[in-house]
Amino acid sequence: MPKTVPHLPGVEAGPLPFSPVVEANGFVFLAGQIGDAPGSHGPVPGGIEAETRAMLENVGRLLRAAGLDYRDVVKATVYIADIADFAAMNEVYREYFAVEPPTRATVAVAALAVGARVEIEVIAAR
């Protein structure tokens, strides 16, 4: 199956130089998502928990637009700006991936775009 960039209802690529979703060989790859509110530019207020929840809601919105759900995620990579936030981020993450969670790597980074504290990219299987 060749690579496709689906045009999903309510999902716009905008002026960014990447696609929000790409599908290939039965896998759906989501671009990194931060904890911003749709239509905003920057993280939601309220700390790491609120930002993680908004981030994972953004993931869910893209998954649903592609006809998938959190259960279809097979791999996640989390980028976190302060490793001290790891436990708090994990508490919220567990709410979304409570049963048979995907494999995951978590990487501490020096900084993320627009001052985000956390970012995630996921791969789902159709």
C-alpha positions as a Markdown table, in Angstrom:
| # | Residue | x | y | z |
|---|---|---|---|---|
| 1 | Met | 0.0 | 0.0 | 0.0 |
| 2 | Pro | 1.5 | 3.3 | -1.0 |
| 3 | Lys | 1.8 | 6.3 | 1.4 |
| 4 | Thr | -1.3 | 8.4 | 1.5 |
| 5 | Val | -2.0 | 11.7 | 3.2 |
| 6 | Pro | -5.7 | 11.5 | 4.0 |
| 7 | His | -7.8 | 14.6 | 4.0 |
| 8 | Leu | -9.6 | 14.2 | 7.3 |
| 9 | Pro | -12.8 | 16.2 | 8.2 |
| 10 | Gly | -11.9 | 19.0 | 10.6 |
| 11 | Val | -8.1 | 18.4 | 10.3 |
| 12 | Glu | -6.1 | 21.0 | 8.4 |
| 13 | Ala | -2.4 | 20.8 | 7.8 |
| 14 | Gly | -2.1 | 24.6 | 7.9 |
| 15 | Pro | 1.1 | 26.3 | 6.8 |
| 16 | Leu | 3.4 | 23.8 | 8.6 |
| 17 | Pro | 5.8 | 21.8 | 6.4 |
| 18 | Phe | 4.5 | 18.4 | 7.5 |
| 19 | Ser | 1.3 | 16.4 | 7.3 |
| 20 | Pro | -0.7 | 15.8 | 10.5 |
| 21 | Val | -1.5 | 12.2 | 9.5 |
| 22 | Val | 0.1 | 9.8 | 7.0 |
| 23 | Glu | -1.0 | 6.3 | 6.3 |
| 24 | Ala | 1.1 | 3.5 | 4.8 |
| 25 | Asn | 1.0 | -0.3 | 4.9 |
| 26 | Gly | -1.9 | -0.4 | 7.4 |
| 27 | Phe | -0.2 | 1.9 | 9.8 |
| 28 | Val | -1.3 | 5.5 | 10.6 |
| 29 | Phe | 1.4 | 7.9 | 11.7 |
| 30 | Leu | 0.4 | 11.0 | 13.7 |
| 31 | Ala | 2.6 | 14.1 | 13.7 |
| 32 | Gly | 3.7 | 15.2 | 17.2 |
| 33 | Gln | 0.9 | 16.7 | 19.2 |
| 34 | Ile | 1.2 | 19.2 | 22.0 |
| 35 | Gly | -1.3 | 20.2 | 24.7 |
| 36 | Asp | -2.9 | 23.1 | 22.9 |
| 37 | Ala | -6.6 | 23.8 | 22.4 |
| 38 | Pro | -7.8 | 23.4 | 18.8 |
| 39 | Gly | -7.3 | 26.7 | 17.0 |
| 40 | Ser | -4.9 | 28.1 | 19.6 |
| 41 | His | -1.1 | 28.5 | 19.4 |
| 42 | Gly | 0.5 | 27.4 | 22.6 |
| 43 | Pro | -0.1 | 25.1 | 25.5 |
| 44 | Val | -3.3 | 25.2 | 27.7 |
| 45 | Pro | -2.8 | 26.7 | 31.1 |
| 46 | Gly | -3.0 | 24.5 | 34.2 |
| 47 | Gly | 0.3 | 22.7 | 34.4 |
| 48 | Ile | 1.6 | 19.4 | 33.1 |
| 49 | Glu | -1.6 | 17.5 | 33.9 |
| 50 | Ala | -3.8 | 19.9 | 31.9 |
| 51 | Glu | -1.3 | 20.0 | 29.1 |
| 52 | Thr | -1.0 | 16.2 | 28.9 |
| 53 | Arg | -4.8 | 15.8 | 28.9 |
| 54 | Ala | -5.1 | 18.3 | 26.0 |
| 55 | Met | -2.3 | 16.6 | 24.2 |
| 56 | Leu | -4.0 | 13.2 | 24.4 |
| 57 | Glu | -7.3 | 14.7 | 23.4 |
| 58 | Asn | -5.6 | 16.1 | 20.3 |
| 59 | Val | -4.3 | 12.6 | 19.6 |
| 60 | Gly | -7.8 | 11.2 | 20.0 |
| 61 | Arg | -9.3 | 13.8 | 17.7 |
| 62 | Leu | -6.9 | 12.8 | 14.9 |
| 63 | Leu | -7.4 | 9.1 | 15.6 |
| 64 | Arg | -11.2 | 9.4 | 15.4 |
| 65 | Ala | -10.9 | 11.5 | 12.2 |
| 66 | Ala | -8.9 | 8.6 | 10.7 |
| 67 | Gly | -11.5 | 6.0 | 11.9 |
| 68 | Leu | -9.3 | 4.8 | 14.8 |
| 69 | Asp | -9.2 | 4.9 | 18.5 |
| 70 | Tyr | -6.6 | 4.9 | 21.4 |
| 71 | Arg | -6.9 | 1.1 | 21.4 |
| 72 | Asp | -5.3 | 1.1 | 17.9 |
| 73 | Val | -2.1 | 2.8 | 19.0 |
| 74 | Val | 0.8 | 0.4 | 18.9 |
| 75 | Lys | 3.7 | 2.8 | 19.6 |
| 76 | Ala | 4.1 | 6.2 | 21.3 |
| 77 | Thr | 7.0 | 8.5 | 21.8 |
| 78 | Val | 6.7 | 11.2 | 24.5 |
| 79 | Tyr | 9.0 | 14.2 | 24.6 |
| 80 | Ile | 9.0 | 15.9 | 28.0 |
| 81 | Ala | 10.8 | 19.2 | 28.8 |
| 82 | Asp | 11.2 | 18.5 | 32.5 |
| 83 | Ile | 11.8 | 14.9 | 33.6 |
| 84 | Ala | 10.5 | 15.9 | 37.0 |
| 85 | Asp | 7.0 | 16.1 | 35.4 |
| 86 | Phe | 7.3 | 12.4 | 34.4 |
| 87 | Ala | 5.1 | 10.9 | 37.1 |
| 88 | Ala | 2.4 | 13.5 | 36.7 |
| 89 | Met | 2.3 | 13.1 | 33.0 |
| 90 | Asn | 2.2 | 9.3 | 33.4 |
| 91 | Glu | -0.9 | 9.5 | 35.7 |
| 92 | Val | -2.9 | 11.3 | 33.0 |
| 93 | Tyr | -1.4 | 9.1 | 30.2 |
| 94 | Arg | -2.7 | 6.0 | 32.1 |
| 95 | Glu | -6.3 | 7.3 | 31.8 |
| 96 | Tyr | -6.1 | 7.2 | 28.0 |
| 97 | Phe | -4.1 | 3.9 | 27.7 |
| 98 | Ala | -5.4 | 1.9 | 30.7 |
| 99 | Val | -5.7 | -1.5 | 29.1 |
| 100 | Glu | -2.9 | -3.1 | 26.9 |
| 101 | Pro | -1.0 | 0.2 | 26.5 |
| 102 | Pro | 1.2 | 0.7 | 23.4 |
| 103 | Thr | 4.9 | 0.4 | 23.6 |
| 104 | Arg | 6.5 | 3.7 | 24.5 |
| 105 | Ala | 9.7 | 5.7 | 24.8 |
| 106 | Thr | 9.9 | 8.8 | 26.8 |
| 107 | Val | 12.7 | 11.3 | 26.1 |
| 108 | Ala | 13.7 | 14.3 | 28.1 |
| 109 | Val | 14.4 | 17.3 | 25.8 |
| 110 | Ala | 15.8 | 20.7 | 26.3 |
| 111 | Ala | 12.8 | 22.5 | 24.8 |
| 112 | Leu | 9.7 | 22.0 | 22.8 |
| 113 | Ala | 7.9 | 24.2 | 20.2 |
| 114 | Val | 5.8 | 27.2 | 21.5 |
| 115 | Gly | 6.8 | 26.5 | 25.1 |
| 116 | Ala | 5.1 | 23.2 | 25.4 |
| 117 | Arg | 6.1 | 21.0 | 28.4 |
| 118 | Val | 5.1 | 17.7 | 26.6 |
| 119 | Glu | 4.6 | 16.3 | 23.1 |
| 120 | Ile | 3.7 | 12.9 | 21.8 |
| 121 | Glu | 3.8 | 11.2 | 18.5 |
| 122 | Val | 2.0 | 7.9 | 17.9 |
| 123 | Ile | 1.7 | 5.1 | 15.4 |
| 124 | Ala | -1.6 | 3.2 | 15.1 |
| 125 | Ala | -2.4 | 0.0 | 13.2 |
| 126 | Arg | -5.5 | -0.2 | 11.1 |
